[in-house]
Amino acid sequence: MSNIYQIFAQHVQSHPEKVALVFEQQTVSYQALNIKVLKLCAHFYRLGLQPGQRVALFAPNGLEYPIVMLAAARLGLAIVPLPISLKGDALSVALKKTPVAAVIAWPSIGRALLADAVIEPANLLSLSQPVADEPCWQDIMSEELPAQAINIPEPQVDINAPFILTMTSGSTGQPKPIVLSQQCKISRAFDATIRYYGLTLDEVVLVATPLYHSLAQRGVLMPLMLGATSVILPKFTLPKWLEAIKTHKVSFLFAVSAQLESLLSSDEEMDLSSLRCVVSSSAVLAGESKQALLKKLPCRLHECYGASEVGVVSDFCVSERRDKNGAVGAALPFVQVKILDKEGRTLDAGEVGEIACQTTTGFSGYLKMPQQTQDAYDSEGYFLTGDLGYLDEDGFLYYVGRKKEVISSGGINIFPQDIEAVIKKHPKVIDCVAFGCADRQLGEYIKVVYEQQDDVDISRELRLLCLAELTDYQQPRALECLSALPRNPMGKVLRNDVKLRYSEL
């Protein structure tokens, strides 16, 4: 089977002048992109990199990501994408745990890695000015394409070998390195996206989330494997996002729920007429938000549920099934879902338990963690998501919350999402987190930390809202307002950080 680069190269041959990538003021055709990829391949070849070796990539959103990923796919290398915000011990530890043969990095990162002797200057490629005697990205890209670059023999690439090593992006616990193969990326692009959403080579796809994250990587690679166009934003801001949709006539995009929520609260003029399909991911949208978005968006609105390890598990077309407004959809055609109790037994429809799934788009395992990889599956080969939910009689999946986040108060299990859904009904609440704090008598009591739009005290209004809509054991004992909830670069609230910082001892 063809690897990712070979699939891309077919489009270089069939429509070389078509726009492949747009980044800020730069427009790159398929042919021009291929030349850049071959130049980087020539550099990797000079370094003596062999299939299976790893290259760390510390880069902001830009053209570098697709160039590096395509070059790695051609040569059978594995990419370790990491945020440029990594500092201190975390920076060195990340690469010492995942040794790499080469590093492509922003100068500040490169300088730190050289000082800590994590990498040799010859194996460092700086994205801006050099910090030692290492080559610079601009030099590699501006030189003439070496004749031998075109003739570099493509090695026999195993598409089931590691291709991307990424970190879990969940809101709780310590991240684990996930191994994704080219086969996994191809399946997620074609089975879970192109075929499922009915995409064509006329699509213009917008990517506005950090490219070291798996979903954003798919947003870039998928159009290049389809023969379509990818528009990359340096970062998400609503004005730039709206401008990109209008200017480039964006037709398809994955949006994290926080981006769509910001769309609802904006008074900016917006031309969304080019959109044909928007897919919300990352966190579950509130029912009210889904209905409000249907009025704003002139296209199909989908919401998907999944995990970095397994890709998209279920999809819900909000615009077609309004009767299932609280669901996160039905399993994709190549996915099986079941709900398990604490003993691992399958539960009936309507019963809450752990969501488990079996899919053809799963990961290869956690890097150097065989026991954790084995523990991630049940005896039937279903991946244990750590999420709680239930299936209705029609097979639609409903997300309840993270297994580790369940609050146990007075012997009763309380799901934070039930409380948060009520708090979020207040028009001034931007977001909130409900969690349990230690209590001698009850085991845990409920605290809610929330972010609001202004400085007016709304705590009494929130308590009255909770009294009106929640049962006695769901009532928060403590409410605390923050100027801003901690979030990751995807806009996802870091729930574990909130609990650690604001639990009352």
Steps between C-alpha positions, in 0.01 A plus 500: 500500500618857427646709779387858575765660276415272208130590528595870504738453204214373283341845530831668422491312170131555421466870594846649576388866491201458731527677838597248767567728796420853610675658798458870566614668175664188357331275244679177409407276207523121507811512282669769712416312819649183357824681419524620862435146622775361274745766624438393858531134398842582352602661830382197699684276253824695554458451874481128438157458654355153458138371506375471856714783639326791668501873431373743765306800372462814710318745276210743506220446249635554151619336180773310682259245644364356173846510339654305788215250519510429125880465499481263797229297326717468187807382694325291766601728787298567815412854611483609864298827493532704818381848607748786482378602846694214662766636735756391758509140612182413310677583173802275556300222666264485200787414265693284744191282539454495122853509351515659156755499219431860395317809622324776307441786740443864573832664603413531871427126512810410302720710728364322809546155347859575399579634847365180654689284248177334387589546131814565295512822291526301175170326578314822581311699237399846620180659371635853520854626552757236603612484864825307437645358180184310410322542166195724475158414354506798263837389361370151426185635335671773296775285347456348157340159506796262485478268202560205730198603710266395220683173465532415868373145516179475696553235766250221548276676753296295745175693533431318828823627657495803735439826311378749761580487871260734672385559856152430633309828532249408766408746773599265783804299600852482358537493119625182336684478165267353235643324195308557175595329174461627144231235454313650797525851356385381158200315647401801711527727196303282258265286709425740785503825300504499118256215440290560811437870434492463121798730430632570150821641352325839477506540880679783676576389855584739785736405785522735797613278789860413599659269246675289762153361575370195312173654376676805352752272326209320335356836397820568303590154371146398403454771230847422360407132469167600345643748248324792668627822665596558863498847661713526816461777759790584736252478787131539561351845535137541401557799263781317312296179493200679349722690257661175382162335442383796292822565307586142410143371475558231758259209458594257780660526841547330833434750779556448869188578698658809661540657154135447418395636838696819424314523169171509690606785726635716216332800341746509210376495144554160349473345158475124548328429169783282364476247784352160415587312818631588848601230748524585870747305711705505821216559750125447496293800397210598722157430352420872488825569315420238237162656430648850487770385256237355268368855459848643432647237268367462144622140476500157655613504863651182641632418844749217540624310801830318516848479650853543370560126538207390284401803292133583447267249665156649441351781293176692540351714224338766715326660203321176406419331833366770728311232693838371628630838615679366809686224317855496362383281214494145377813291447675547165454207255834340592460546878327286762405653835392341826445625854666312787440482875781493758542124451527536122153365423300650215212720618157539346370811322457796733748376761805718571844340488841526335500555124704234318556475126654283232616675182724474194650845573667415829850592611801265515541533877664720762873540435709264716195434720394143421307452824309828463424407140369158603296652784336740254299212347251248634514127428304546175735763360283804578687818593402632844454875458474596867183691407156432639189492287204295385334378183132554431268250334596635155874457561572871552781571744465751786809633677473544876854585612842365584511190719759664728288812540193334657426656839413256780295678767315311773539176304336650189683538169448849358596595147662846473353560155144498641592786735704687240214487248280689749767757595568571132137596449574831674558750215812646664681169556769430238602158635522309825638187669326302773714266711516329837688626806588271792241487779513284816129428514401478134828388343480795260299818471440691177683815401448696177762734356372724222605772257260783422472797263520787750567576866140507625446245780266230366562238769152540654339467156701183438388350831137574420548343157647186659218481756245520220656237272719262705414240761616538860814284467608696188503838674845671503624592846760742365507737203809690388533748214828520304615765257588218259497121515831330405488364146726311263587642154193329354280709731409198711463566873767321703266336748770323698691828545181666625440229756861501623511879533159571644415201719440614855699305757 
